Every structure is written in structure tokens, then in C-alpha cells.
Amino acid sequence: MARHPQMIEDRPQNVTHLWELHKEILRTLVLGFRPREIAQMFHVTEGFVSNLRNSPLAQGYLSTLEVARDAATTEVARELIETCPTAAKLLKDVIEGKETSANINLRVSTAKDWLSRGGFPTVQKSETSSKHGIDEETLDALKQRAADARAEAQRNEVLIEEET
């Protein structure tokens, strides 16, 4: 006999009041933690976290937290974008030798960070190696074994054709 899931409104575990623990768990959810991690942090069950997250009262609180988070993120992004021209000018001045400040390394590093966060990341040098721990002697031996196996397979095919 199949069980039918209860409607959220019918659950006896529905949250009717958000206590400070509930709010802290919901804030942790908004930060991106998984229910299992949250359950371990707050010494509650995953079911408790899930029931809290799915309750209508908590859904409203989560929406408020997400809107606040998104607004703060947008403000930070705007500030980063506004600062990028200053960071780019500093880097240009360093390249052209116009900047001779005593703390130039720190200023250049900070300018690069601002540019990266503003959507202009530093190009990272990427090197790949085709050697997978095999030296040339081992590679030659493998090639020889493959050639021997092909030759053996061809001899077997000829023998089979002669027998038929």
C-alpha cells in the first residue's frame, strides 16, 4: 500500500512561532549550508531543519532574508564596479612608471583584487603536462607490447581463416 505525503498545512510539526533558534537556522540556510550540516551545527535532526524550512512562517522569513542578502550583494557589486576605473588607472600608472609610492606592491595587489572582483580577473597561467608518471622507457615498452599483441592477433586471424 502506497503512502501519500501529507499536505504541509496538515503537518503536526508546523512552526507557529519563530524562536531565536529557528531564525538562526534559517539565516544559516540563506548562507548556503546544507540541512545535514545545519543539523550537526545546532544539534537537531535533519527532519527538524527540513520541517522548519518548509513551514509557511519560515518561508516568509527566508524571503525577507534573501531580499536583504540580494540588496547587500547588489550594493557591493555596484561599489566594486565604480572602483574599477581607479584600480585600472593605478595599474596603468605603475606600468608607465608614473607611480613611485613606497607601498606600491600593496597598492598594485589591491588594485588587481578590485579589478578581479569587478569582473576583470587576472589571467592565470595554466600549464598542463602530458606526462602521467610514465618515463620514455616504459612508454616504448608499452608500444612494443601493443605491436606484439597486434601481430599475434593477425597471426591468429590467418590461422582461423586457414582452418575454415
N, C-alpha and C positions, 0 to 999 in steps of 0.2 A: 504494500500500500504506500503510495507516494505521499510525502508531507508537503503541504502548501505553506509557503512562507507567510507569516503574519504581516498585516499591514503595519506600517510604522506607528500609526495612531493607536493601534491595539496593543502595543508592547507594554508590559507592566514596568519595564525599565526606563520608560521615557523620563527625560530630565525635566523637572518642573521648575527648578531654580538653579542658577549657575553660581556655585560656590567658588572660592578662590582657586581651589584645586582644579575645577573644571576649566576655569579661564586660563590657568597656566598650561594645562594640557592642550587647549585649543590654540594658544599662542605658539606652542611647540609644533603643532600640526602645520600652522601657517609658515613656520620656518623651514618646513620640508622634511621633518623627521617622519619615519615610518611608524605605524601603530605599535609594532613589536618593540622598537627602540624606546618609544614613549612609555609603554607599559613597564619596561625594565627601569627606566629612569624614575618613574613615580610609584613603583611597586604596586601596580594594579594589573589587571588582566587585559589581554588584547581585546576581549569582548567588551570590557568597560570602555576602552578607548573608542571602539567601533560604535557602540551604542551612543556614546556621547556625541561623536562626530555626526551621526545620522539623525540625532534628535532635532526637531524643528527649532527649538530655542537656541541650540548651539549653532545651527545653520545660519541664523540671523547674526549671531555674534561673529562667526567666521567671516561672513560677508563684510561686516564692518572692519574687521582686522585686515582683510585682503585689500579693501579700498584704501585704507590708511597706508599699507605697505606699498601699494602701487603708486600712490601720490608721492610718497617719500622717494621712491625709486625714480620717478619722473623728474623730480626736483634735482636729485643728484646727477642724473644724466644731463639735464639742462646746464648745470654748473660745469660739468666736465666739458661739454661741447663749447661753452663760452670761453673756457680757459685754453682750449687747444690752439688758437691763433697765437697766444702769448708764448706757449710752450714751443710752438714751431719757430717763432721769431728768435727765441733764445738759442735753439739748436742751430739756426741759420747763422746767428751772430758768432757762435762758437766755431762753426765751420769756417767762417770768413775771418776769424781772428779778431773780431771786434770785442769779444767778451774776455776779460782778463781777471775776473774776480777770483779771490783766494779760494772760495768754496765752489769752484766750477764743476768738479766731479759730482758733487751732491746736487747741484742745480741741473746738470745735464741728466742725471739719473732720474730726478723728479720730473723733468720735462718729458722724458721718454715714458714714464709711468702715466702721466696725464694724457699724452697722445694715445697710448695703448688703451686706456680706459675710455677715451673718447671715440674709439672705433678705428684708430690708426696704429695697429700693433707693430712692434718691432719685428722685422723679418728674422726668423730663426734659421740658422744654418742647419741643414739636415744632411747627414751623411749616412749612407747605408752600406753595408758590407755584404758582398755575395758569398763570402767565406762562412761556412756554417760549421766551423771547427774541423774541417777536413783539409789535411795537407795535400800537396800535389801528388805525393807518392801513393797515398790512399786513393785519391781520385783516379789515378792511372790504373791502379789495381782493379777498381770497380769497373772502369771502362773495359778492361781486358776480360773480366768475368762476364760482362754483358755480351761482348763479342763472342766469347766461347759458348755462351748459352744460345745465342742466335745460330751459330754454326751447328751445334748439337741438334737444335730444333729442325734445321734444314735437312740434316742427315736423316733424322727420324722420319721426316715427311717423305724423303726419297725412298726409304726402306718400306714405308707403308704403301706407297704407290706401286712399288715393285711386287709386293705381296698380293695386291689385288688385281 
